[in-house]
Amino acid sequence: MAVSKELFRKALGHFATGVTVVTTRHHTGAPWGFTVNSFTSVSLEPPLILVCVGQGSESHQAMDHSNYFAVNFLSSQQQELSRHFASKSPERFKAVEHVDSAHGSPLIAGCLGFLECKKVDAHVYGDHTIIIGEVIAAEVTGGDPLIFYASSYARLSSPSK
């Protein structure tokens, strides 16, 4: 017997994840970003990561046409930013402070860090596409991360040093 979509989602909700905003350039040249918690490392050598994006979405179209993207790690102070980039708003970068990377990926101000990636592969599975990126630049500023657990935002304090 197959697991229902509802039960599967509920079970996955009990795995705490960090919250990221993936940013790129839309085929129009405008900056584009979307909230993602389906992100993980794949390999250290070469440095590879993956993100998952739902098919049929505007974000999927943006990722399909881009060669570069960035993964911005949200801080505990950026919960509203996460909600903003999870919205259907077509102007997600309006009033969002950012700079462009060397390859045009928007890097959001105030994040814990980022990974800039060159898209090297994409695999369609189920209702999502798995995007594989080779990390070409990284920065870490540190701080407390924004966490998502059981359908709610949570905070995790960084360990004392």
TIRO-2110 file (N, C-alpha, C; in Angstrom, 1 decimal):
// TIRO-2110
0.8, -1.2, 0.0, N, 1, A
0.0, 0.0, 0.0, CA, 1, A
0.9, 1.3, 0.0, C, 1, A
0.6, 2.2, -0.9, N, 2, A
1.4, 3.4, -1.0, CA, 2, A
1.1, 4.4, 0.2, C, 2, A
2.1, 5.1, 0.5, N, 3, A
1.9, 6.1, 1.6, CA, 3, A
1.2, 7.4, 1.0, C, 3, A
0.2, 7.9, 1.6, N, 4, A
-0.5, 9.0, 1.1, CA, 4, A
0.3, 10.3, 1.1, C, 4, A
0.0, 11.2, 0.2, N, 5, A
0.7, 12.5, 0.1, CA, 5, A
0.7, 13.2, 1.5, C, 5, A
-0.5, 13.2, 2.2, N, 6, A
-0.6, 13.9, 3.4, CA, 6, A
0.3, 13.3, 4.5, C, 6, A
0.3, 11.9, 4.6, N, 7, A
1.2, 11.3, 5.6, CA, 7, A
2.6, 11.5, 5.3, C, 7, A
3.0, 11.4, 4.0, N, 8, A
4.4, 11.6, 3.6, CA, 8, A
4.8, 13.0, 4.0, C, 8, A
4.0, 14.0, 3.7, N, 9, A
4.3, 15.4, 4.1, CA, 9, A
4.5, 15.6, 5.6, C, 9, A
3.5, 15.0, 6.3, N, 10, A
3.6, 15.1, 7.8, CA, 10, A
4.9, 14.4, 8.3, C, 10, A
5.2, 13.3, 7.8, N, 11, A
6.5, 12.6, 8.2, CA, 11, A
7.7, 13.4, 7.9, C, 11, A
7.7, 14.0, 6.7, N, 12, A
8.9, 14.8, 6.4, CA, 12, A
9.0, 16.1, 7.2, C, 12, A
7.8, 16.6, 7.7, N, 13, A
7.8, 17.7, 8.6, CA, 13, A
8.5, 17.5, 9.9, C, 13, A
8.7, 16.3, 10.2, N, 14, A
9.4, 16.0, 11.5, CA, 14, A
10.9, 15.8, 11.3, C, 14, A
11.4, 16.2, 10.2, N, 15, A
12.8, 16.3, 9.9, CA, 15, A
13.2, 17.8, 9.9, C, 15, A
13.9, 18.3, 10.8, N, 16, A
14.2, 19.7, 10.9, CA, 16, A
15.2, 20.1, 9.7, C, 16, A
14.9, 21.2, 9.1, N, 17, A
15.8, 21.6, 8.0, CA, 17, A
16.1, 23.1, 8.1, C, 17, A
17.2, 23.4, 7.6, N, 18, A
17.6, 24.9, 7.5, CA, 18, A
16.7, 25.5, 6.4, C, 18, A
16.6, 26.8, 6.3, N, 19, A
15.8, 27.5, 5.3, CA, 19, A
16.8, 28.3, 4.5, C, 19, A
16.6, 28.1, 3.1, N, 20, A
17.4, 28.8, 2.2, CA, 20, A
16.5, 29.6, 1.2, C, 20, A
17.1, 30.6, 0.5, N, 21, A
16.5, 31.2, -0.6, CA, 21, A
17.4, 31.0, -1.8, C, 21, A
16.9, 30.3, -2.8, N, 22, A
17.7, 30.1, -4.0, CA, 22, A
17.5, 31.2, -5.0, C, 22, A
18.5, 31.8, -5.5, N, 23, A
18.4, 33.0, -6.3, CA, 23, A
19.1, 32.8, -7.7, C, 23, A
18.6, 33.4, -8.7, N, 24, A
19.1, 33.3, -10.0, CA, 24, A
18.6, 34.4, -10.9, C, 24, A
18.8, 34.4, -12.1, N, 25, A
18.3, 35.4, -13.1, CA, 25, A
17.2, 34.7, -13.9, C, 25, A
16.1, 35.3, -14.0, N, 26, A
15.0, 34.8, -14.9, CA, 26, A
15.4, 35.0, -16.3, C, 26, A
14.8, 34.3, -17.3, N, 27, A
15.2, 34.5, -18.7, CA, 27, A
15.0, 35.9, -19.2, C, 27, A
14.2, 36.7, -18.5, N, 28, A
14.0, 38.1, -18.8, CA, 28, A
15.2, 39.0, -18.3, C, 28, A
16.1, 38.4, -17.5, N, 29, A
17.2, 39.1, -16.9, CA, 29, A
16.9, 39.6, -15.5, C, 29, A
15.6, 39.6, -15.1, N, 30, A
15.2, 40.1, -13.8, CA, 30, A
15.7, 39.1, -12.7, C, 30, A
16.0, 39.6, -11.5, N, 31, A
16.4, 38.7, -10.4, CA, 31, A
15.2, 37.8, -10.0, C, 31, A
15.5, 36.6, -9.6, N, 32, A
14.4, 35.7, -9.2, CA, 32, A
14.9, 34.9, -8.0, C, 32, A
14.0, 34.6, -7.1, N, 33, A
14.4, 33.8, -5.9, CA, 33, A
13.2, 33.1, -5.3, C, 33, A
13.4, 32.0, -4.6, N, 34, A
12.4, 31.2, -4.0, CA, 34, A
12.9, 30.5, -2.8, C, 34, A
12.0, 30.3, -1.8, N, 35, A
12.4, 29.6, -0.6, CA, 35, A
12.5, 28.1, -0.8, C, 35, A
13.5, 27.5, -0.3, N, 36, A
13.8, 26.1, -0.5, CA, 36, A
14.3, 25.5, 0.8, C, 36, A
13.8, 24.4, 1.2, N, 37, A
14.4, 23.6, 2.3, CA, 37, A
14.8, 22.2, 1.8, C, 37, A
14.6, 21.9, 0.5, N, 38, A
15.1, 20.7, -0.1, CA, 38, A
16.4, 21.0, -0.7, C, 38, A
17.4, 21.1, 0.1, N, 39, A
18.8, 21.4, -0.2, CA, 39, A
19.7, 20.5, 0.5, C, 39, A
20.8, 20.0, -0.2, N, 40, A
21.8, 19.2, 0.5, CA, 40, A
23.1, 19.1, -0.2, C, 40, A
24.1, 18.8, 0.5, N, 41, A
25.4, 18.6, -0.2, CA, 41, A
25.4, 17.2, -0.9, C, 41, A
26.1, 17.1, -2.0, N, 42, A
26.2, 15.9, -2.7, CA, 42, A
27.6, 15.3, -2.7, C, 42, A
28.6, 16.2, -2.8, N, 43, A
30.0, 15.7, -2.9, CA, 43, A
31.0, 16.8, -2.4, C, 43, A
32.1, 16.4, -1.8, N, 44, A
33.1, 17.4, -1.4, CA, 44, A
34.1, 17.6, -2.5, C, 44, A
34.4, 16.6, -3.4, N, 45, A
35.3, 16.7, -4.4, CA, 45, A
34.8, 16.0, -5.7, C, 45, A
34.3, 16.8, -6.6, N, 46, A
34.2, 18.2, -6.6, CA, 46, A
33.1, 18.7, -5.7, C, 46, A
33.1, 20.0, -5.3, N, 47, A
32.0, 20.5, -4.4, CA, 47, A
30.7, 20.6, -5.1, C, 47, A
29.7, 19.7, -4.8, N, 48, A
28.4, 19.7, -5.5, CA, 48, A
27.3, 19.7, -4.4, C, 48, A
26.2, 20.4, -4.8, N, 49, A
25.0, 20.5, -4.0, CA, 49, A
23.8, 20.2, -4.9, C, 49, A
22.7, 20.0, -4.2, N, 50, A
21.4, 19.9, -5.0, CA, 50, A
20.3, 20.6, -4.3, C, 50, A
19.4, 21.1, -5.2, N, 51, A
18.2, 21.7, -4.7, CA, 51, A
17.1, 21.1, -5.5, C, 51, A
15.9, 21.1, -5.0, N, 52, A
14.7, 20.5, -5.7, CA, 52, A
13.7, 21.7, -5.9, C, 52, A
13.1, 21.7, -7.1, N, 53, A
12.2, 22.7, -7.5, CA, 53, A
11.0, 22.1, -8.1, C, 53, A
9.8, 22.5, -7.7, N, 54, A
8.5, 21.9, -8.3, CA, 54, A
8.4, 22.2, -9.7, C, 54, A
8.0, 21.2, -10.5, N, 55, A
7.7, 21.4, -11.9, CA, 55, A
6.5, 22.3, -12.1, C, 55, A
6.4, 23.0, -13.2, N, 56, A
5.3, 23.8, -13.5, CA, 56, A
5.3, 25.2, -12.8, C, 56, A
6.2, 25.4, -11.9, N, 57, A
6.3, 26.7, -11.2, CA, 57, A
7.1, 27.7, -12.0, C, 57, A
6.9, 29.0, -11.7, N, 58, A
7.7, 30.0, -12.2, CA, 58, A
9.2, 29.8, -11.8, C, 58, A
9.4, 29.3, -10.6, N, 59, A
10.8, 29.1, -10.2, CA, 59, A
11.5, 28.0, -11.0, C, 59, A
10.7, 27.0, -11.4, N, 60, A
11.2, 25.9, -12.3, CA, 60, A
11.6, 26.5, -13.6, C, 60, A
10.8, 27.4, -14.2, N, 61, A
11.2, 28.0, -15.4, CA, 61, A
12.4, 28.8, -15.3, C, 61, A
12.6, 29.6, -14.2, N, 62, A
13.8, 30.4, -14.0, CA, 62, A
15.0, 29.5, -13.9, C, 62, A
14.9, 28.4, -13.1, N, 63, A
16.1, 27.5, -13.0, CA, 63, A
16.4, 26.8, -14.3, C, 63, A
15.4, 26.4, -15.0, N, 64, A
15.5, 25.7, -16.3, CA, 64, A
16.4, 26.5, -17.3, C, 64, A
16.2, 27.9, -17.3, N, 65, A
16.9, 28.7, -18.2, CA, 65, A
18.2, 29.3, -17.7, C, 65, A
18.5, 29.1, -16.5, N, 66, A
19.7, 29.7, -15.9, CA, 66, A
20.9, 28.7, -15.9, C, 66, A
22.1, 29.3, -16.0, N, 67, A
23.3, 28.5, -15.8, CA, 67, A
23.9, 28.6, -14.5, C, 67, A
23.6, 29.7, -13.7, N, 68, A
24.2, 29.9, -12.4, CA, 68, A
23.0, 30.2, -11.4, C, 68, A
23.3, 29.9, -10.2, N, 69, A
22.3, 30.2, -9.1, CA, 69, A
23.1, 30.3, -7.8, C, 69, A
22.5, 30.8, -6.8, N, 70, A
23.1, 30.9, -5.5, CA, 70, A
22.1, 30.4, -4.4, C, 70, A
22.6, 29.8, -3.4, N, 71, A
21.9, 29.3, -2.2, CA, 71, A
22.2, 30.2, -1.1, C, 71, A
21.2, 31.0, -0.6, N, 72, A
21.4, 31.9, 0.5, CA, 72, A
20.9, 31.3, 1.8, C, 72, A
21.7, 31.2, 2.8, N, 73, A
21.3, 30.5, 4.1, CA, 73, A
20.7, 31.6, 5.0, C, 73, A
19.4, 31.4, 5.3, N, 74, A
18.7, 32.4, 6.1, CA, 74, A
19.1, 32.4, 7.6, C, 74, A
19.1, 33.6, 8.2, N, 75, A
19.4, 33.7, 9.6, CA, 75, A
18.0, 33.6, 10.4, C, 75, A
18.1, 33.5, 11.7, N, 76, A
16.9, 33.4, 12.5, CA, 76, A
16.1, 34.7, 12.4, C, 76, A
16.7, 35.8, 12.0, N, 77, A
16.0, 37.1, 11.8, CA, 77, A
15.3, 37.3, 10.5, C, 77, A
15.4, 36.3, 9.6, N, 78, A
14.9, 36.4, 8.3, CA, 78, A
13.6, 35.6, 8.0, C, 78, A
12.8, 35.3, 9.0, N, 79, A
11.6, 34.5, 8.8, CA, 79, A
10.7, 35.2, 7.8, C, 79, A
10.5, 36.5, 7.9, N, 80, A
9.6, 37.2, 7.0, CA, 80, A
10.1, 37.2, 5.5, C, 80, A
11.4, 37.2, 5.4, N, 81, A
12.1, 37.1, 4.1, CA, 81, A
11.8, 35.7, 3.5, C, 81, A
11.8, 34.7, 4.3, N, 82, A
11.5, 33.3, 3.8, CA, 82, A
10.0, 33.3, 3.3, C, 82, A
9.1, 33.9, 4.1, N, 83, A
7.7, 33.9, 3.6, CA, 83, A
7.6, 34.7, 2.3, C, 83, A
8.3, 35.8, 2.3, N, 84, A
8.2, 36.7, 1.1, CA, 84, A
8.6, 35.9, -0.2, C, 84, A
9.7, 35.1, -0.1, N, 85, A
10.2, 34.4, -1.3, CA, 85, A
9.4, 33.1, -1.5, C, 85, A
8.6, 32.7, -0.6, N, 86, A
7.7, 31.6, -0.8, CA, 86, A
6.4, 32.0, -1.4, C, 86, A
6.2, 33.3, -1.5, N, 87, A
4.9, 33.8, -2.0, CA, 87, A
4.8, 33.7, -3.6, C, 87, A
3.7, 34.1, -4.1, N, 88, A
3.5, 34.1, -5.6, CA, 88, A
3.8, 35.4, -6.2, C, 88, A
4.3, 36.3, -5.4, N, 89, A
4.6, 37.7, -5.9, CA, 89, A
5.6, 37.6, -7.0, C, 89, A
5.3, 38.3, -8.1, N, 90, A
6.2, 38.3, -9.3, CA, 90, A
7.4, 39.3, -9.0, C, 90, A
7.3, 40.2, -8.1, N, 91, A
8.4, 41.1, -7.8, CA, 91, A
9.0, 40.8, -6.5, C, 91, A
9.6, 39.7, -6.4, N, 92, A
10.1, 39.3, -5.1, CA, 92, A
11.3, 40.0, -4.6, C, 92, A
12.0, 40.7, -5.5, N, 93, A
13.2, 41.4, -5.1, CA, 93, A
13.0, 42.9, -4.8, C, 93, A
11.7, 43.3, -5.0, N, 94, A
11.4, 44.7, -4.7, CA, 94, A
11.6, 45.0, -3.2, C, 94, A
12.5, 45.9, -2.9, N, 95, A
12.8, 46.3, -1.5, CA, 95, A
13.6, 45.2, -0.7, C, 95, A
14.2, 44.3, -1.5, N, 96, A
15.1, 43.3, -0.8, CA, 96, A
16.5, 43.7, -1.1, C, 96, A
17.3, 44.0, -0.1, N, 97, A
18.7, 44.4, -0.3, CA, 97, A
19.5, 43.2, -0.7, C, 97, A
20.2, 43.4, -1.9, N, 98, A
21.1, 42.3, -2.4, CA, 98, A
22.2, 42.9, -3.3, C, 98, A
23.2, 42.1, -3.6, N, 99, A
24.2, 42.5, -4.6, CA, 99, A
24.3, 41.3, -5.5, C, 99, A
24.8, 41.6, -6.7, N, 100, A
24.9, 40.5, -7.7, CA, 100, A
26.3, 39.9, -7.6, C, 100, A
26.3, 38.6, -7.7, N, 101, A
27.6, 37.8, -7.8, CA, 101, A
28.3, 38.1, -9.1, C, 101, A
29.5, 37.6, -9.2, N, 102, A
30.2, 37.7, -10.5, CA, 102, A
29.5, 37.1, -11.7, C, 102, A
28.6, 36.1, -11.4, N, 103, A
27.8, 35.5, -12.5, CA, 103, A
26.4, 36.0, -12.5, C, 103, A
26.0, 37.0, -11.8, N, 104, A
24.7, 37.6, -11.8, CA, 104, A
23.7, 37.1, -10.8, C, 104, A
24.1, 36.1, -10.0, N, 105, A
23.1, 35.5, -9.0, CA, 105, A
23.0, 36.5, -7.9, C, 105, A
21.7, 36.9, -7.6, N, 106, A
21.5, 37.8, -6.4, CA, 106, A
21.9, 37.2, -5.1, C, 106, A
22.7, 37.9, -4.3, N, 107, A
23.1, 37.5, -3.0, CA, 107, A
22.4, 38.4, -2.0, C, 107, A
21.6, 37.8, -1.1, N, 108, A
20.7, 38.5, -0.2, CA, 108, A
21.5, 39.0, 1.0, C, 108, A
21.4, 40.3, 1.3, N, 109, A
22.0, 40.9, 2.5, CA, 109, A
21.5, 40.3, 3.8, C, 109, A
22.4, 40.1, 4.8, N, 110, A
22.0, 39.6, 6.1, CA, 110, A
21.9, 38.1, 6.3, C, 110, A
22.3, 37.4, 5.2, N, 111, A
22.2, 35.9, 5.3, CA, 111, A
23.4, 35.4, 6.1, C, 111, A
23.4, 34.1, 6.5, N, 112, A
24.5, 33.5, 7.2, CA, 112, A
25.6, 33.2, 6.3, C, 112, A
25.3, 33.1, 5.0, N, 113, A
26.3, 32.8, 4.0, CA, 113, A
25.6, 32.4, 2.7, C, 113, A
26.4, 32.1, 1.7, N, 114, A
25.9, 31.7, 0.5, CA, 114, A
26.8, 30.7, -0.2, C, 114, A
26.3, 30.0, -1.2, N, 115, A
27.0, 29.2, -2.1, CA, 115, A
26.6, 29.6, -3.5, C, 115, A
27.5, 30.0, -4.3, N, 116, A
27.2, 30.3, -5.7, CA, 116, A
27.6, 29.1, -6.5, C, 116, A
26.7, 28.7, -7.4, N, 117, A
26.8, 27.4, -8.2, CA, 117, A
26.7, 27.6, -9.7, C, 117, A
27.4, 26.8, -10.4, N, 118, A
27.1, 26.6, -11.8, CA, 118, A
26.3, 25.3, -12.0, C, 118, A
25.2, 25.4, -12.7, N, 119, A
24.3, 24.3, -12.9, CA, 119, A
25.0, 23.3, -13.8, C, 119, A
25.1, 22.1, -13.3, N, 120, A
25.8, 21.0, -14.1, CA, 120, A
24.9, 19.9, -14.5, C, 120, A
23.8, 19.8, -13.9, N, 121, A
22.8, 18.7, -14.3, CA, 121, A
21.5, 18.9, -13.7, C, 121, A
20.5, 18.3, -14.3, N, 122, A
19.1, 18.4, -13.8, CA, 122, A
18.4, 17.0, -14.1, C, 122, A
17.7, 16.5, -13.1, N, 123, A
17.0, 15.3, -13.2, CA, 123, A
15.5, 15.4, -12.8, C, 123, A
14.6, 15.0, -13.7, N, 124, A
13.2, 15.1, -13.4, CA, 124, A
12.8, 13.8, -12.7, C, 124, A
12.3, 13.9, -11.5, N, 125, A
11.7, 12.8, -10.7, CA, 125, A
10.4, 13.2, -10.1, C, 125, A
9.4, 12.4, -10.3, N, 126, A
8.1, 12.7, -9.7, CA, 126, A
7.7, 14.1, -10.1, C, 126, A
7.2, 14.9, -9.2, N, 127, A
6.7, 16.3, -9.5, CA, 127, A
7.8, 17.4, -9.3, C, 127, A
9.0, 17.0, -9.1, N, 128, A
10.1, 18.0, -8.9, CA, 128, A
11.3, 17.7, -9.9, C, 128, A
12.1, 18.7, -10.0, N, 129, A
13.4, 18.5, -10.7, CA, 129, A
14.5, 18.7, -9.7, C, 129, A
15.5, 17.8, -9.8, N, 130, A
16.6, 17.9, -8.9, CA, 130, A
17.7, 18.6, -9.7, C, 130, A
18.1, 19.8, -9.2, N, 131, A
19.2, 20.6, -9.9, CA, 131, A
20.5, 20.3, -9.1, C, 131, A
21.5, 19.9, -9.9, N, 132, A
22.8, 19.7, -9.3, CA, 132, A
23.7, 20.9, -9.7, C, 132, A
24.3, 21.5, -8.7, N, 133, A
25.2, 22.7, -8.9, CA, 133, A
26.6, 22.4, -8.4, C, 133, A
27.6, 22.9, -9.1, N, 134, A
29.0, 22.8, -8.7, CA, 134, A
29.3, 24.2, -8.0, C, 134, A
29.7, 24.1, -6.8, N, 135, A
30.0, 25.3, -6.0, CA, 135, A
31.2, 26.0, -6.6, C, 135, A
31.1, 27.3, -7.0, N, 136, A
32.2, 28.0, -7.5, CA, 136, A
32.6, 29.2, -6.6, C, 136, A
31.8, 29.5, -5.7, N, 137, A
32.1, 30.6, -4.7, CA, 137, A
31.3, 30.3, -3.4, C, 137, A
31.9, 30.7, -2.3, N, 138, A
31.2, 30.5, -1.0, CA, 138, A
31.6, 31.6, -0.1, C, 138, A
30.7, 31.9, 0.8, N, 139, A
31.0, 32.9, 1.9, CA, 139, A
30.2, 32.5, 3.1, C, 139, A
30.8, 32.7, 4.3, N, 140, A
30.2, 32.4, 5.5, CA, 140, A
30.3, 33.6, 6.4, C, 140, A
29.2, 34.1, 6.9, N, 141, A
29.2, 35.3, 7.9, CA, 141, A
28.9, 34.8, 9.3, C, 141, A
28.2, 33.7, 9.4, N, 142, A
27.8, 33.2, 10.7, CA, 142, A
26.6, 33.8, 11.3, C, 142, A
26.2, 33.2, 12.4, N, 143, A
25.0, 33.7, 13.1, CA, 143, A
24.1, 32.5, 13.5, C, 143, A
22.9, 32.8, 13.8, N, 144, A
21.9, 31.8, 14.2, CA, 144, A
21.0, 31.5, 13.0, C, 144, A
20.8, 30.2, 12.7, N, 145, A
20.1, 29.8, 11.5, CA, 145, A
18.6, 29.8, 11.7, C, 145, A
17.8, 30.0, 10.6, N, 146, A
16.4, 29.8, 10.6, CA, 146, A
16.1, 28.3, 10.3, C, 146, A
15.3, 27.7, 11.1, N, 147, A
15.0, 26.3, 11.0, CA, 147, A
13.5, 26.1, 10.7, C, 147, A
13.1, 25.1, 10.0, N, 148, A
11.7, 24.7, 9.7, CA, 148, A
11.5, 23.3, 10.2, C, 148, A
10.5, 23.2, 11.1, N, 149, A
10.2, 21.9, 11.7, CA, 149, A
8.7, 21.8, 12.0, C, 149, A
8.1, 20.7, 11.7, N, 150, A
6.6, 20.4, 12.0, CA, 150, A
5.8, 21.6, 11.5, C, 150, A
6.0, 22.0, 10.3, N, 151, A
5.2, 23.1, 9.6, CA, 151, A
5.4, 24.5, 10.3, C, 151, A
6.4, 24.7, 11.0, N, 152, A
6.6, 26.0, 11.7, CA, 152, A
8.1, 26.4, 11.7, C, 152, A
8.3, 27.7, 11.8, N, 153, A
9.7, 28.2, 11.9, CA, 153, A
10.2, 28.0, 13.3, C, 153, A
11.5, 27.7, 13.4, N, 154, A
12.1, 27.5, 14.7, CA, 154, A
13.5, 28.2, 14.7, C, 154, A
14.0, 28.4, 15.8, N, 155, A
15.4, 28.9, 15.9, CA, 155, A
16.3, 28.0, 16.6, C, 155, A
17.5, 28.0, 16.2, N, 156, A
18.6, 27.2, 16.9, CA, 156, A
19.7, 28.2, 17.2, C, 156, A
20.1, 28.3, 18.4, N, 157, A
21.2, 29.1, 18.7, CA, 157, A
22.5, 28.5, 18.4, C, 157, A
23.5, 29.2, 17.8, N, 158, A
24.8, 28.7, 17.5, CA, 158, A
25.5, 28.3, 18.8, C, 158, A
26.3, 27.3, 18.8, N, 159, A
27.0, 26.9, 20.0, CA, 159, A
28.0, 27.9, 20.4, C, 159, A
28.2, 28.1, 21.7, N, 160, A
29.1, 29.1, 22.2, CA, 160, A
30.6, 28.6, 21.9, C, 160, A
31.4, 29.6, 21.7, N, 161, A
32.8, 29.2, 21.3, CA, 161, A
33.7, 29.5, 22.5, C, 161, A
END
